[in-house]
Amino acid sequence: MNRKHLTAILAVSASTAFAFNYETLVKNAESTDGKAPISSIWQEQNAKALAESTSKEVIAGFTDSEASAMKLLSAVKPAYATDPLDAYRIAEVTHWVMVDADASWYEFWREHRGTNRRVWTEALIATALGASDDYVKTFCLDQLRWCAFPCQTEQVARIGASGGKAVRDFAQMVVRELKGDRIGMCK
Amino acid sequence: MMTRRDMLKASTAFSAFNIIPARTLFGATAPSNQLTRALIGFGIIAHSENHLAFNGSRLVGLCDPDELHVREGISEAEKAGWGKIRAYKNFMELLDDKGVDIVHICTPAHWHGCMSVMAARAGKDIWCEKPMTRTVGEGKRVMEYVKTKGRMFRLNTWFRYQNPFYGFGSPVKLVRQLMENGVLGDGPVRCVFGKGQGFWWKFHHSGRVNLKPEPIPSTFDWEMWLGPAPWKPYNHERTHFSFRGYWDYDGGGIGDMSQHYLDPLQYLLCKDDTSPIRVDYMGPKQHPEVVGRFNRITYEYEDGTVVILDGDESLKDEPFITGSNGTTLWPALDKDGKVGTWTNPGEERMFRMRDADGKPVDVAALLNDLPEPAPQQTDFMDSVRTRRRFCLNEETGFRSCTLANLAISAERLGRGFDFDPATMHAKNDECADRYLYQSMREPWATEFMKD
């Protein structure tokens, strides 16, 4: 971060303080750095595609089979290069496979949420183990931490062993989380 | 010839007449009486007058994983009149220094919890930037540990006890005065944080997707900067001022600024000892790594009180507070007759009030007849000296930070969830609870949790 960058960001903040709207935000952001899109602007500009790509039907389809899950996860690219739409979809699948708090037992059984979650988590594990790039592995770990089963700790540990230090550290963290050892939880 | 004995007698005599306590000579600002303080992190926020000026304490040192920041900090401290202060190798060396009384944690949010606990363990009193912690779990641990260790803790926000409340124009103490005296009715209130409270920061600190990895500058210790957060490829956008745009380190505008708004809210609602039972989210799905925008966050408390963070200005014409009896409170108008986003201290204007029929109420006259809220402990240096807890301490800070943590978790999930204010866990919602309670990289997880 250099002073010029900071000044530009502060200028955006100041200019939008009293005239906030998206058009102003977009205009100012484009004038400061058009290289990597700002997420909130990307969401605005791609709102329709984002909503359509993350509808319940589309998301559920990605966990119908291992093949569909693996196909989506093959879109994960090294070092932040994943297409945003794919990244949003992946995050949404992760959330969807977790049991909805309002779901009745019947809904759970009928919608095979448990099966969907198993398909998805195993696809994440397979993608991580099969990847040669450490960022792809950590991307998958970043999803497994929210949706993996506690019984998958051994597989998560294997992901850790398959990569460099970043992967090992992250996998260790996720294993701890899956075992319920989280900051602030009662011992 | 004067003997040694004579000299000693003479010097003692001199001393007897001339021992003037430093406090008398210099007052509380005598170096020996001043509390000492050190800064962990010298990024943007550390430059502000809150950090370099700090009445009542003496700045003795700082550290930062960015050498350029350290050099800048040493130079600015000298210009500010502190002389040559110490540059610690890292924050652990700073915490080991017995000469430091107070530690000011000015790091990104992902470090706040761990450093607070480590500072308490080292016997320091703590002044921590907001948000207090990145997750509810971290906040809970900090609250319990700081209390156990008997340390004084404060958060770096102040609207619950001083200054007009952003665009509202008046101090929140006056609203609390109305609440405590039942002026807004006996039932729950509705509170909308929209345009009038200066809620313009909400979309700032949105990160960038598709960053490209960059070489790590030789002056920057990326590993130390990351600390408890997962290791990811370096890009300057993920550090310093713009780190807030990435879930690994903070939660966008909500992470950065919401405690400035939500802490005084908890105070004025008389809810310092509780949390919402539900948080709801309206807005687009979120990127798994990068903070985006939201439309609305809604909190509901057990007594039916509703608080809304209005993200798309769809509620901009609503009052700030609607009482259960229909009374409404509105932001003060500025000198141009408009609702502003900020009010300078000393330029307070009285907020507006209307009765259930919409008729204006003379607020000043009304307040004149009402008992005032209990005074608060508002001098942290006095807290450190007398060990009387500061008003914005580890407990009140934890409660108001929980609102930020809940909002960020709901935003990431793209939906709402129920919350139990007694256990401080999501209710029947495993995924939500995983967001609220996380682990961290070693060795920091161990440092955080050990006795």
Interface residues (C-beta under 8 A of the other chain):
Chain A: M1 H5 L6 I9 V12 S13 T16 A17 F18 F20 L25 D33 A36 P37 I38 S39 S40 I41 W42 Q43 E44 A47 L50 A51 T54 A79 Y80 A81 T82 P84 A87 Y88 I90 A91 E92 T94 H95 M98 V99 A101 Y135 T138 F139 L141 D142 Q143 R145 W146 C147 K165 A166 D169 F170 Q172 M173 V174 R176 E177 D181 R182 I183 G184 M185
Chain B: I44 G113 T135 V136 G137 E138 G139 K140 R141 W200 W201 F203 H204 S206 G207 R208 V209 N210 L211 K212 P213 P230 W231 K232 P233 N235 H236 E237 T239 H240 F241 S242 G245 P284 K285 Q286 H287 P288 E289 V290 V291 G292 R293 E313 T341 W342 R412 L413 G414 R415 F417 D418 A426 K427 N428 D429 E430 C431 A432 R434 Y435 Y437 Q438 S439 M440 R441 E442 A445 F448 M449
